[in-house]
Amino acid sequence: MFGVNVLGPMAVTRDGTEVELPPLPRLLLALLALTPGEPVSKDAIIDVLWGERPPATAATLVRTYLSRLRGALGAPAARVAGRGGYRLVLGDGRLDLAEFRALVAEGRLAQALRLWRGAPLSDVELPRTLPALTALRAEWVAAVLAYADADAPPVDVLPHLRAVVEADPLNEPGYARLIRALGADGRKAAAVEAYTAVRHRLAAELGIDPSPELSAASQELLGQATAVRPAQVPADTPDFSGREELAALLAERVSAGGGVVITGIGGVGKTTLAVHVAQAVRGRFPDGQVYADLRGTRDRPRPPEEVLGHFLVALGVPADDVPEGQDVREALWRSTLATRRVLVVLDNAHDEKQVRALLPGTGDSAAIVTGRARLAGLSGVHRVQLGVFEPAEAVELLAKITGRRDPAAPAVAEASGYLPLAIRIIGTRLATRPGWTAAEIAARLADRRRALRELRAGDLNVAVTFELSYAQADARTARAFRLAALPEGPDLSVEAAAALLDLPEDEAEDLLESLVELSMLESPSPGRYRFHDLVLTYARGLGGEDGALTRLLTYYTATARNALSAVEPAGPWPRCLLTLASEGRGFASAKQASAWLEAHAQHLMEAVTQAAGSGDGQVEI
């Protein structure tokens, strides 16, 4: 299938591959593509290709060029034929101009204008201005003006309106809509500047005053009441990297008026992503953006009543008119938002109850929420459990921060656990210490005992980030966090955790799930749990509990004894296995026992080795 694009620099493809055409056949195709389905006379073609001095063989050359086009584009889909001239027959081919006109006819102006990549045929040498090209530019201007009149979001229509007035600096209808769009976007000064510029240009070049339409736009602007449009979202991160596709998806969700909840471990980049998305969609919320750090990881999270008071004042409610009491503030908050389109960013949330009081009610407003807790009780929101970077993303961020690419960067990224905060800290240290190399940092990070000490720069500190999460846990959950980190191995089962904690399995599982809810532990599959590498390092630094590894090893060896007995009932088995105090887990069949042995052999051997090395193990094997 072939494709021809004329709405901007000309591009010709066949089956997705770019097709290079000689200048005159390319010009001929451009001429035919400007009037798809309509014949162009032979004389008109010759006139465009050669002007006033065509060669004697011009008609023959035209037929030759047409034949070349058929071959290049693939007959019969690109069959060029006609009676009284020649026309481009699309068949199953694609022409962006045809798509543009179809979308405009359907009223899908935003999609139509996305096809417009610039001045049509901007890279094709034309001997003169073609009437079809002039008419096409007029179609584009009409589509832009219609899009502006359809109450398109200012952030979407402004680039198109600017392009219109840049192409025609005396286009008064275009300027009138540009002024209105700038005013709607809260950019009154820019709107006044635009009006002043076109008024002076009209007087200097044409000796006329602005048209009634343009004057009316100016009067509307000057007559607008000064609206309160808060812009509280922090500045975007200049070197934002690695999550462009996710950010685009979330921007689309938020723009549609939905809620987005971003959760994950400390340092994974929740706030960075939320702020980036909020700034990207700023123009779609013309009534403002409010932001609050809910201090969810602090001893005293911010009360919703306090936050509501700040939000109401930000949206223009006089401080003296803000009522006392959370319930009445919630009601006023939702009433205030009912006729506005406001973006609400709730960062570092503590729990669902805190967030629920601050969410917009019905209407066109939207919310972005971040937190370490999963906030599972919030309904009707799009959820993102944010993970660490992919290796390439981590390396790219490191390069952006340091301004250089280092061969040892992948090793640094891996040693940092691909945690965005850790990558940013290392990048900052390298950028401020030109004599340091990534290889030296990687070697320092390889020593797990000092890794967290290396991950500090200014007020950025990975260990402190983890401490905030740990402080949220109650005593039983905190103990589970410390003890779950003791065993070596890729993950931890509920039964192993129960042995470590000396608790029934259901209680142990509840504690592990609490850690998952706090994003301190991951659950890759039901009943299995694991730490992020740096979180594991932090947890082990907190210290364990005497006898915990002994309990785990005793459980493993007793269960292994039961499994071996189920597989080979006759034995013989070492006496130590027969005298273990722990009952271990029982098995109903040899098949079940074999499956357990296969699944846990690595964990058992690691527990034996670890207990023997630590001196905690008291089980003789």
C-alpha positions in Angstrom: 0.0 0.0 0.0 1.3 3.5 -0.8 1.0 6.7 1.1 1.4 10.3 0.0 1.6 13.2 2.4 1.4 16.8 1.2 0.3 18.6 4.4 3.8 19.8 5.1 7.1 18.5 3.5 6.1 16.0 0.9 6.6 12.3 1.8 5.9 9.3 -0.4 5.9 5.7 1.0 5.2 2.2 -0.2 4.5 -0.5 2.3 5.9 1.7 5.0 9.2 2.4 3.2 10.1 5.9 1.9 10.1 6.2 -1.9 12.6 8.5 -3.5 11.3 10.2 -6.7 13.2 12.3 -9.3 12.2 16.0 -9.2 9.8 16.1 -12.1 7.8 12.9 -11.4 7.7 14.1 -7.7 6.3 17.5 -8.8 3.7 15.7 -11.1 2.6 13.5 -8.2 2.3 16.6 -5.9 0.1 18.3 -8.5 -2.2 15.3 -8.8 -2.3 14.9 -5.0 -3.6 18.4 -4.5 -6.8 17.5 -6.3 -7.4 13.8 -5.4 -9.9 12.2 -7.7 -10.2 15.2 -10.0 -8.6 15.3 -13.4 -5.7 17.6 -14.2 -5.5 18.5 -17.9 -2.4 17.6 -19.8 -1.8 21.3 -20.7 -1.9 22.2 -17.0 0.6 19.5 -16.1 3.0 20.6 -18.8 2.6 24.3 -17.7 3.5 23.4 -14.1 6.4 21.1 -15.1 8.1 23.3 -17.7 6.4 26.7 -17.8 6.5 28.7 -21.0 9.2 26.7 -22.6 8.2 23.0 -22.6 10.3 20.5 -24.6 8.8 19.2 -27.9 8.4 15.8 -26.2 6.6 17.1 -23.2 3.4 15.0 -23.7 5.6 11.9 -24.1 7.6 12.8 -21.0 4.4 13.2 -19.0 3.3 9.7 -20.0 6.7 8.4 -19.0 6.6 10.1 -15.6 3.1 8.6 -15.0 4.4 5.2 -15.8 7.3 5.7 -13.4 4.8 6.7 -10.7 2.7 3.6 -11.3 5.8 1.5 -10.9 7.1 3.3 -7.8 3.7 3.3 -6.0 2.5 -0.1 -7.1 -0.2 -0.7 -9.7 -3.1 -0.9 -9.7 -3.5 0.8 -6.3 -1.8 3.9 -7.7 -3.3 3.8 -11.2 -3.1 7.2 -12.7 -5.6 7.7 -15.5 -8.2 10.0 -16.8 -10.3 11.3 -19.6 -9.3 14.9 -20.7 -6.4 14.7 -18.2 -5.0 12.6 -15.5 -6.0 12.0 -11.9 -4.7 10.2 -8.9 -6.7 7.1 -8.1 -6.1 6.2 -4.4 -7.6 2.7 -4.3 -6.4 1.4 -1.0 -3.6 4.0 -0.8 -3.4 6.8 1.7 -3.4 10.5 1.1 -3.2 12.8 4.1 -5.2 15.6 2.3 -8.1 13.2 1.7 -8.1 12.2 5.3 -7.9 15.9 6.4 -11.0 16.7 4.3 -12.9 13.7 5.5 -12.2 14.5 9.2 -13.2 18.2 8.7 -16.5 17.1 7.1 -17.2 14.9 10.1 -16.5 17.8 12.5 -13.4 16.0 13.9 -11.3 19.1 13.7 -8.7 18.2 16.4 -7.8 15.0 14.5 -7.8 16.8 11.2 -5.4 19.5 12.4 -3.0 16.9 13.7 -2.4 15.9 10.1 -1.2 19.4 9.3 2.6 19.3 9.6 3.3 22.8 8.2 3.0 24.6 4.8 1.8 22.1 2.2 4.6 20.9 -0.2 7.1 23.1 1.6 10.0 21.2 0.2 8.7 21.0 -3.4 10.0 23.6 -5.9 6.9 25.1 -7.5 7.3 27.4 -10.5 4.4 29.5 -9.3 1.6 29.6 -6.8 -1.0 27.0 -7.6 -4.7 27.8 -7.2 -5.2 24.4 -5.6 -2.5 25.2 -3.0 -4.0 28.6 -2.2 -7.4 27.0 -1.8 -5.9 24.3 0.5 -4.4 26.9 2.8 -7.8 28.6 3.0 -9.4 25.2 4.0 -6.8 24.9 6.7 -7.5 28.4 8.1 -11.2 27.7 8.1 -10.7 24.5 10.0 -8.5 26.3 12.6 -11.1 29.1 13.1 -13.9 26.5 13.3 -11.9 24.6 15.9 -11.4 27.7 18.0 -15.2 28.5 17.7 -16.0 25.0 19.0 -14.6 25.9 22.4 -11.4 23.9 22.0 -9.1 23.8 25.0 -6.8 26.9 24.7 -3.7 24.7 25.0 -4.8 22.7 22.0 -6.0 25.5 19.7 -3.3 28.2 20.5 -0.5 26.6 18.4 -2.8 26.4 15.4 -4.0 30.0 15.8 -0.4 31.2 16.1 0.5 29.4 12.9 -2.4 31.1 11.1 -1.4 34.6 12.1 2.3 33.9 11.4 1.4 32.7 7.9 -0.9 35.8 7.4 0.0 38.6 9.8 -3.1 40.6 8.7 -5.6 37.8 9.3 -8.1 39.6 11.6 -10.4 36.6 12.3 -7.4 34.6 13.3 -6.1 37.3 15.6 -9.6 37.7 17.2 -9.6 34.1 18.1 -6.0 34.1 19.2 -6.8 37.0 21.6 -9.8 35.1 23.0 -7.9 31.9 23.5 -5.0 33.7 25.3 -7.5 35.3 27.5 -9.2 32.0 28.3 -5.8 30.6 29.1 -5.3 33.3 31.7 -2.6 35.0 29.6 -4.1 38.5 29.5 -0.8 40.3 28.9 0.0 38.1 25.9 -3.5 38.7 24.5 -3.1 42.5 24.9 0.3 42.3 23.2 -1.2 40.4 20.2 -4.0 42.9 19.8 -1.5 45.9 19.9 0.7 44.2 17.3 -2.0 43.6 14.8 -3.6 47.0 15.3 -0.3 48.7 14.5 0.3 46.4 11.5 -3.1 47.2 10.0 -2.5 50.9 10.4 1.0 50.8 9.0 0.4 48.5 6.0 -3.3 49.1 5.1 -4.1 52.4 6.8 -7.2 50.9 8.4 -8.6 50.3 11.9 -9.3 46.9 13.4 -12.4 45.2 12.1 -15.5 45.0 14.4 -14.7 41.4 15.1 -11.2 42.1 16.2 -12.3 45.2 18.3 -15.0 43.1 20.0 -12.3 40.5 21.0 -10.2 43.3 22.5 -13.2 44.7 24.4 -14.1 41.3 25.8 -10.6 40.9 27.0 -10.5 44.3 28.7 -13.9 43.7 30.2 -13.1 40.3 31.8 -13.2 40.2 35.5 -10.0 39.2 37.1 -10.6 35.5 37.8 -8.7 33.7 40.5 -6.7 31.0 38.7 -4.3 29.4 41.2 -1.2 27.8 39.8 0.2 25.9 42.8 1.8 22.8 41.1 5.6 22.9 41.6 7.9 23.3 38.6 8.5 20.3 36.4 11.8 18.4 36.5 13.8 19.7 33.6 15.6 16.4 33.1 12.4 14.3 33.4 13.2 11.0 31.7 12.2 7.4 31.3 8.4 7.5 31.6 7.2 9.4 28.6 4.7 6.9 27.4 3.2 6.4 30.9 3.1 10.2 31.4 1.2 10.6 28.1 -1.3 8.0 29.1 -1.9 9.6 32.5 -2.2 13.0 30.9 -4.9 11.6 28.6 -6.8 10.2 31.6 -6.5 13.4 33.6 -7.6 15.5 30.7 -10.7 13.5 30.4 -11.6 14.5 33.9 -10.7 11.3 35.7 -8.7 10.6 38.8 -5.2 9.0 38.8 -3.6 7.3 41.8 0.2 6.8 41.7 1.7 4.5 44.4 5.0 2.9 45.0 8.0 2.7 47.3 9.8 5.8 48.5 12.2 7.2 45.9 10.5 5.6 42.9 9.5 8.9 41.4 5.8 9.3 42.2 5.9 13.1 42.8 8.1 13.7 39.8 5.7 11.9 37.6 2.6 13.6 39.1 4.1 17.0 38.7 5.2 16.3 35.1 1.7 15.2 34.1 0.1 18.1 35.9 2.3 20.6 34.1 1.6 18.9 30.8 -2.1 19.2 31.1 -2.1 22.7 32.8 -3.8 24.3 29.8 -6.7 21.9 29.9 -7.7 23.2 33.3 -8.3 26.9 32.7 -9.7 27.6 36.2 -6.4 26.7 37.9 -4.4 24.0 39.6 -4.2 23.4 43.4 -1.5 21.4 45.1 -1.0 20.0 48.6 1.6 17.9 50.3 -0.5 15.8 52.6 2.6 14.7 54.6 1.4 11.1 54.6 4.7 9.8 55.8 5.0 12.2 58.8 3.9 11.7 62.4 1.0 14.1 61.8 -0.5 14.0 58.2 -2.3 17.2 57.2 -5.9 17.2 58.3 -8.3 17.4 55.3 -10.1 20.4 57.0 -6.9 22.4 56.9 -6.2 21.5 53.3 -9.7 22.4 52.2 -9.4 25.8 53.8 -6.3 26.6 51.8 -7.9 25.3 48.6 -11.0 27.4 49.0 -9.0 30.6 49.6 -6.9 29.7 46.6 -10.0 29.6 44.4 -11.2 33.0 45.5 -13.3 32.3 48.6 -12.5 35.1 51.1 -10.8 33.7 54.2 -13.5 35.1 56.4 -16.1 33.2 54.5 -14.5 29.8 54.8 -16.6 27.9 57.4 -15.3 25.9 60.3 -15.7 22.1 60.2 -14.7 19.6 57.7 -18.2 18.6 56.5 -19.2 22.1 55.6 -15.9 22.8 54.0 -16.2 19.7 51.9 -19.7 20.8 50.7 -18.4 24.3 49.8 -15.4 22.8 48.1 -17.5 20.6 45.8 -19.9 23.4 45.1 -17.0 25.7 44.2 -15.7 23.1 41.8 -19.1 22.3 40.2 -18.9 25.0 37.6 -15.1 25.0 37.2 -12.4 22.9 35.6 -9.6 22.6 38.2 -6.8 20.2 38.6 -6.2 18.9 42.1 -2.8 17.4 43.0 -2.7 15.5 46.3 0.9 14.5 47.0 2.2 12.1 49.6 -1.3 10.9 50.8 -1.6 9.0 54.1 -4.8 7.0 53.6 -8.1 6.9 51.7 -10.0 8.9 54.4 -7.7 11.8 54.0 -7.9 11.8 50.2 -11.6 11.1 49.8 -12.4 14.4 51.5 -10.3 16.4 49.0 -11.4 14.8 45.7 -13.6 16.8 43.4 -17.2 15.7 43.1 -19.1 15.7 39.9 -18.0 18.1 37.1 -15.0 18.5 34.8 -12.3 18.8 37.5 -9.7 16.0 37.9 -7.2 14.8 40.6 -3.8 13.3 40.7 -2.9 11.5 44.0 0.4 10.0 45.1 1.2 7.9 48.1 3.2 5.0 49.4 0.1 3.2 50.6 -2.0 1.5 47.9 -5.1 3.5 48.7 -7.2 0.5 47.6 -10.4 2.0 49.1 -10.6 4.7 46.5 -13.0 3.8 43.7 -13.4 5.1 40.1 -9.7 6.0 39.7 -7.0 4.8 37.3 -4.2 3.2 39.4 -0.5 3.0 38.7 1.8 1.0 40.9 5.0 2.6 39.9 8.1 0.4 39.7 11.8 1.1 39.3 13.3 2.2 36.0 14.2 -0.2 33.2 18.0 -0.4 32.9 18.0 1.8 29.8 15.8 4.5 31.5 18.2 4.6 34.5 21.2 5.0 32.2 19.5 7.8 30.2 18.6 9.8 33.4 22.2 9.4 34.6 23.4 10.8 31.3 21.0 13.7 31.4 22.1 14.7 35.0 25.8 14.3 34.4 25.9 15.6 30.9 28.1 12.7 29.8 27.8 9.0 29.0 30.0 6.7 31.0 30.7 3.0 30.1 30.2 2.2 33.7 26.8 3.8 33.9 24.9 0.5 33.6 26.8 -0.9 36.6 26.0 2.2 38.6 22.3 1.9 37.6 22.2 -1.8 38.6 24.0 -1.2 41.9 21.4 1.6 42.6 18.6 -0.9 42.1 17.3 1.2 39.2 15.6 3.4 41.9 15.0 6.9 40.4 16.0 8.7 43.6 19.2 6.7 43.9 20.0 7.4 40.2 19.4 11.1 40.7 21.6 11.2 43.8 24.5 9.4 42.1 24.1 11.6 39.0 24.2 14.7 41.2 27.4 13.5 43.0 29.1 12.8 39.7 28.0 16.1 38.2 29.4 18.1 41.2 32.6 16.0 41.4 34.1 16.0 37.9 37.0 14.0 39.1 34.9 11.0 40.1 34.0 8.3 37.7 31.0 6.0 37.4 33.2 3.0 37.9 34.4 4.3 41.3 30.8 4.9 42.4 29.8 1.4 41.2 32.6 -0.1 43.3 31.4 1.8 46.4 27.8 0.8 45.8 28.8 -2.9 45.4 29.6 -3.0 49.1 26.0 -3.4 50.4 27.2 -2.4 53.9 27.9 1.1 52.8 25.6 1.5 49.8 23.0 3.5 51.6 25.7 5.9 53.0 26.7 6.6 49.4 23.1 7.4 48.4 23.0 10.9 49.9 23.4 14.3 48.3 22.2 17.5 49.8 18.6 17.0 51.1 18.3 13.8 49.0 18.8 10.7 51.1 17.5 7.2 50.2 17.8 5.9 53.7 15.7 8.8 55.1 13.1 8.0 52.5 12.9 4.4 53.7 12.8 5.6 57.3 9.7 7.6 56.7 7.9 4.4 55.5 9.2 2.4 58.4 7.9 4.9 60.8 4.4 4.5 59.5 4.3 0.8 60.5 3.0 -0.3 63.8 5.2 -2.4 66.1 4.1 -5.8 64.8 4.4 -4.8 61.2 7.8 -3.2 61.8 9.0 -6.5 63.4 7.7 -8.4 60.4 9.7 -6.0 58.1 12.9 -6.6 60.0 12.6 -10.3 60.3 11.4 -10.9 56.7 14.7 -9.3 55.5 16.8 -11.9 57.4 16.8 -14.9 55.0 18.9 -15.0 51.9 17.1 -16.0 48.8 15.1 -14.5 45.9 11.8 -14.3 47.8 9.9 -15.3 51.0 6.9 -17.6 51.4 4.1 -17.2 53.9 5.1 -20.4 55.7 8.7 -19.2 56.0 7.6 -15.8 57.4 5.4 -17.6 59.9 8.4 -19.6 61.1 10.5 -16.4 61.4 7.8 -14.5 63.2 6.7 -17.5 65.3 3.1 -16.8 64.3 0.3 -18.8 62.6 0.4 -18.5 58.8 -2.7 -16.4 58.5 -1.3 -13.8 61.0 2.0 -13.8 59.2 0.3 -13.3 55.8 -1.7 -10.4 57.2 1.5 -8.7 58.3 3.2 -9.3 55.0 0.2 -7.8 53.2 0.3 -4.8 55.4 3.9 -4.3 54.3 2.8 -4.6 50.6 0.1 -2.0 51.3 2.8 0.4 52.6 5.0 -0.4 49.5 7.7 -1.7 51.7 7.4 -5.2 50.2 6.4 -6.6 46.8 4.2 -9.6 46.1 5.1 -10.9 42.6 2.7 -13.8 42.9 0.1 -15.0 45.5 1.9 -16.2 48.7 5.4 -15.0 47.6 7.1 -11.8 48.8 10.3 -9.9 48.0 12.2 -6.7 48.8 13.7 -4.2 46.5 17.5 -4.5 46.9 18.0 -1.2 48.6 14.9 -1.6 50.9 16.4 -5.0 51.8 19.7 -3.4 52.7 17.9 -0.8 54.8 15.8 -3.5 56.6 18.9 -5.6 57.4 20.5 -2.6 58.9 17.8 -2.4 61.5 18.8 -5.6 63.1 17.0 -8.9 63.5 16.0 -11.0 66.5 17.8 -13.8 68.2 16.5 -17.2 67.3 14.5 -16.1 64.2 16.9 -17.9 61.7 16.9 -20.9 64.0 13.1 -21.1 63.9 13.2 -20.8 60.1 15.9 -23.5 59.7 14.1 -25.8 62.1 10.9 -25.4 60.2 12.6 -26.0 56.9 14.5 -29.1 58.1 11.4 -30.6 59.8 9.3 -30.0 56.6 12.1 -31.5 54.5 12.1 -34.6 56.8 8.3 -34.9 56.3 8.7 -34.5 52.5 11.5 -37.1 52.3 9.5 -39.5 54.5 6.5 -39.1 52.1 8.7 -39.8 49.1 10.7 -42.6 50.6 8.8 -43.9 53.7 11.4 -46.6 54.5 14.3 -44.2 55.0 16.8 -44.5 56.5 17.0 -40.9 57.8 19.6 -39.3 60.0 18.7 -39.4 63.7 18.8 -35.6 63.9 15.9 -35.3 61.5 13.8 -37.7 63.6 14.4 -35.7 66.8 13.5 -32.2 65.6 11.2 -30.3 67.9 9.3 -28.7 65.1 6.5 -30.6 63.4 7.0 -28.8 60.1 4.5 -29.0 57.3 2.8 -32.3 56.5 2.1 -33.8 53.0 -0.8 -35.8 51.8 1.1 -37.5 48.9 4.5 -38.2 47.6 3.8 -35.9 44.6 2.9 -33.0 46.9 6.1 -33.6 48.9 8.3 -33.8 45.8 6.8 -30.5 44.6 7.7 -28.8 47.9 11.2 -30.2 47.8 11.8 -28.9 44.3 10.3 -25.5 45.1 12.2 -25.0 48.4 15.5 -26.7 47.9 17.3 -23.5 47.2 15.7 -21.8 50.2 16.6 -24.7 52.5 20.2 -24.8 51.5 20.6 -21.0 51.8 19.0 -21.1 55.3 21.4 -23.8 56.3 24.4 -21.9 55.0 23.2 -18.6 56.5 22.4 -20.1 59.9 25.8 -21.8 60.1 27.6 -18.7 59.1 25.7 -16.4 61.5 26.0 -18.7 64.5 22.2 -18.4 65.0 21.5 -21.9 63.8 21.3 -24.5 66.6 20.1 -27.4 64.4 22.6 -30.1 63.8 22.6 -31.6 60.3 
